[in-house]
Amino acid sequence: MAARVAAVRERLGRMCPGGKVSLMVAQRLVADSVYWYRHPHGPAKAEKFVEHITRGAYGWELPFGANAFLVGLATKGCCEAVERALAKTETTGTKASAPRLRAELELAVRGAVANHAGDQYPGFWNVSAGHMLFGVHSIHLGEFVNSVWALLRLELVTQA
């Protein structure tokens, strides 16, 4: 188990080195999860939105009209949740609960939204049919979490 924890922790160090998130990581997570939700033919991937990522008070942000998805903050929150799970796994010697860790990652993402003034909203953004809606665009919560999961290879340290 120690080797698996070390492998995930190494990946975690690349995703959030020193508590920071690289533009490349932010772009990957956004590309994997951003949609034009109200497309005439139904939700469609909108990968080019990575070109709209900017640096803001909370790190990397993706503006959506009057609101912004705080992708850097969401990613850091995910990294912190994974680190807590790894620490618990080291202490107990047992794998973390995959459903519980996924729920923590989802909360980290849902809590990373700012208003037009750049202030982070208190609480968690609503989710409809798996999407955090921002006007006609969205972040698909499950796909963002799945991307984090895959990049970190969390299956190494979790169990159903």
C-alpha positions in Angstrom: 0.0 0.0 0.0 2.9 2.4 0.8 4.1 2.2 -2.9 0.6 3.0 -4.2 0.3 6.0 -1.8 3.7 7.2 -2.9 2.8 6.9 -6.6 -0.4 9.0 -6.1 1.4 11.5 -3.9 4.0 12.0 -6.6 1.3 12.7 -9.2 -0.4 15.0 -6.6 2.9 16.9 -6.3 2.8 17.5 -10.1 -0.8 18.5 -10.1 -0.5 21.0 -7.2 3.2 21.7 -6.7 3.6 23.9 -3.6 -0.2 24.5 -3.5 -0.2 26.0 -7.0 -1.9 24.8 -10.2 -0.2 25.2 -13.6 -2.1 26.6 -16.5 -1.6 23.3 -18.3 -3.4 21.4 -15.6 -6.2 24.0 -15.5 -6.6 23.7 -19.2 -6.7 19.9 -19.2 -9.4 19.9 -16.5 -11.5 22.5 -18.2 -11.1 20.9 -21.7 -12.3 17.6 -20.2 -15.4 19.1 -18.6 -16.7 22.4 -20.2 -19.8 22.3 -22.3 -22.0 24.6 -24.4 -25.0 23.4 -22.5 -27.7 25.1 -24.4 -26.5 24.0 -27.9 -29.4 23.6 -30.3 -28.6 19.8 -30.6 -28.0 19.3 -26.9 -24.9 19.8 -24.7 -21.8 19.8 -26.7 -18.1 19.9 -25.6 -16.6 23.4 -25.8 -12.9 22.6 -25.4 -11.8 25.9 -26.9 -13.0 27.6 -23.7 -9.5 26.8 -22.4 -8.5 29.9 -24.3 -10.6 32.0 -21.9 -8.8 30.9 -18.7 -7.3 33.9 -17.0 -5.4 34.6 -13.8 -7.4 36.0 -11.0 -7.4 36.5 -7.2 -8.0 32.7 -6.6 -5.6 31.5 -9.3 -6.8 30.3 -12.7 -10.4 31.3 -13.5 -12.8 30.7 -16.3 -15.2 33.6 -16.7 -18.8 32.8 -17.6 -20.6 36.2 -17.9 -21.3 37.5 -14.5 -19.7 34.5 -12.7 -16.4 32.7 -12.9 -15.5 29.1 -12.3 -12.4 29.1 -10.1 -10.6 26.2 -11.7 -7.4 26.8 -9.8 -9.3 26.8 -6.5 -11.3 23.7 -7.4 -8.1 21.9 -8.3 -6.4 22.9 -5.1 -9.4 21.8 -3.1 -9.3 18.4 -4.9 -5.6 18.1 -4.1 -6.3 18.8 -0.4 -9.1 16.2 -0.3 -6.8 13.6 -1.9 -4.0 14.4 0.5 -6.4 13.9 3.5 -7.4 10.6 2.0 -3.8 9.5 1.5 -2.9 10.5 5.1 -5.8 8.4 6.4 -4.8 5.5 4.2 -1.3 5.7 5.6 -2.6 5.8 9.2 -5.1 2.9 8.8 -3.4 0.8 6.1 -6.7 0.5 4.3 -7.8 2.0 1.0 -10.0 5.1 1.0 -13.7 4.9 0.1 -14.1 5.8 -3.6 -17.6 7.1 -3.2 -16.6 9.3 -0.2 -13.6 10.7 -1.9 -15.6 11.4 -5.1 -18.1 13.3 -2.9 -15.3 15.4 -1.4 -13.9 16.2 -4.8 -17.3 17.2 -6.0 -17.8 19.6 -3.1 -14.3 21.1 -3.8 -15.4 21.8 -7.4 -18.9 23.0 -6.5 -17.5 25.5 -4.0 -15.2 27.2 -6.5 -17.4 29.8 -8.1 -17.1 33.6 -7.9 -19.5 36.4 -8.6 -19.1 39.4 -10.9 -17.1 41.3 -8.2 -14.7 38.4 -7.9 -16.0 37.2 -4.5 -16.2 33.5 -4.0 -19.8 32.4 -3.3 -20.5 30.9 0.1 -21.8 27.4 -0.1 -22.0 25.2 -3.2 -23.1 25.8 -6.8 -26.2 24.0 -7.9 -25.9 21.0 -10.2 -28.5 20.1 -12.8 -28.2 16.8 -14.7 -24.6 16.6 -13.7 -23.8 20.1 -14.9 -22.9 23.3 -13.0 -24.7 25.8 -15.2 -23.4 29.2 -16.1 -25.9 30.7 -18.5 -25.6 28.7 -21.8 -22.3 27.0 -20.7 -21.5 24.5 -18.0 -18.9 22.5 -16.2 -19.8 18.8 -16.0 -19.1 18.0 -12.4 -18.5 14.2 -13.0 -16.2 14.8 -15.9 -14.1 17.3 -13.9 -13.8 14.8 -11.1 -13.1 11.9 -13.5 -10.3 13.9 -15.0 -8.7 14.5 -11.6 -9.2 10.9 -10.7 -7.5 9.7 -13.9 -4.6 12.2 -13.7 -3.8 11.1 -10.1 -4.7 7.4 -10.6 -6.8 7.3 -7.5 -8.0 3.8 -8.2 -4.6 2.7 -6.7 -5.7 3.9 -3.3 -9.5 3.6 -3.2 -12.1 0.9 -3.0 -15.8 0.8 -3.8 
